[in-house]
Amino acid sequence: MGNSIFCGLIDSCSHGGWQRSGKRLVLKLSRSGGARKNNFVGNCSSPDATRHEGIKTVAVATHGISSSSNGCHFSSGSDLCVRIVTWNMNGQVNYKDLEELVVGRDRRPELIVIGLQEVPRKNILRLLQTALNQTHMLLGKAIMQSLQLYVFGRRTSQIFIRELKTDEYALAGCGWLIRRIKGAVAICINYRGVRMIFISCHLSAHARNVEERNSEWRRISGSLFSKNRNPYARSAQVIVWLGDLNYRIHGMDTHPVRHLIHQDLHKLLTTNDQLLQEAENGQIFNGYCEGALDFKPTYKYNVGTSNYDTSYKVRVPSWTDRILFKVADSDDIEATLHSYESIDDINSSDHKPVKAHLCFKLKNSSSATK
């Protein structure tokens, strides 16, 4: 697979460039009470370390794809298309749900990245391989008990891998006793000349622990792939975080939140989303991109249904499950988000899975040989 070492700094913000204040580019509340989007398609470049940008909300691209009864077909002009999926399984497994999770109805992407949290004591890899056997093969995996990450590629894709490395970071706590471990697992891969890092994480729960989640994100960012780091290694061009980040809707009671959701006005709740708030305040994810939160909050549901929690806790519905990305080498790579949505038909967990379809175009053909 080659002998180049390229997994350097995974985020400039976590290595001396983190800023608490400065320019803020996040969702703003319009006069009508709605969330104003930054209609930004494509390049989500790494920010200057001296200024703060927060999270950029990315509009889903409508060019380059066509709709049909078979779903969306990615543009043939893209050099690499990736389906990214995250799901907190809540210790349950259902093969039909796993198949729905990874197969979908759209044209087969070249890579499929699957991040799972609270995975049960089952051979999930074997089930995934069965579901994808006709089209894709396993390229890499990173497993830390109930926190798991897999990268699958088309059956001929192995020839395009120049290097693949994995790492993990466990957070303190007793989650390993009940298979609810917190932390992150990561895969760093050079595929078709694109240096990418995928990080599947599970951060601390509960709305009150927002500062703890911020700290965990920074520790994970600073620790992954830091051992025996080559100071001359070139850093990743694309960084993707996926997982149960556990940031909640804050400052509202559960009943007003549910009312807005039932009225299909859940977009208004983005101004109360802790993840966007903390990014705006300069705490986390500086310069990352995320698709608009057009889907309903993904947690917490009654298992087996699409009804929000009716237990005595009556939890506030929240977008705990997210996918964010950053392109650090915008001169060579253009990224386009083709979809960002939840999979509402899957009911075997108290979380709904979230998936994104991301395509990359190499602006300079020489980039593939770097």
Secondary structure, 3 states (H helix, E strand, C coil): CCCCCCCCCCCHHHCCCCCCCCCCCCCEECCCCCEECCCECCCCECCCCCCCCCCEEECCCCCCCEEECCEEECCCCCCEEEEEEEEECCCCCCHHHHHHHHCCCCCCCCEEEEEEECCCCCCHHHHHHHHHCCCEEEEEEEEECCEEEEEEEECCHHHHEEEEEEEEEECCCCHHHHCCCCEEEEEEEEECCEEEEEEEEECCCCHHHHHHHHHHHHHHHHHCCCCCCCCCCCCCCEEEEEEECCCCECCCCHHHHHHHHHCCCHHHHHHHEHHHHHHHCCCCCCCCEEECCCCCCCECECCCCCCECCCCCCCCCECCEEEEEEECCCCCEEEEEEEEEECCCCCCCCCCCEEEEEEEEECCHHHHHC
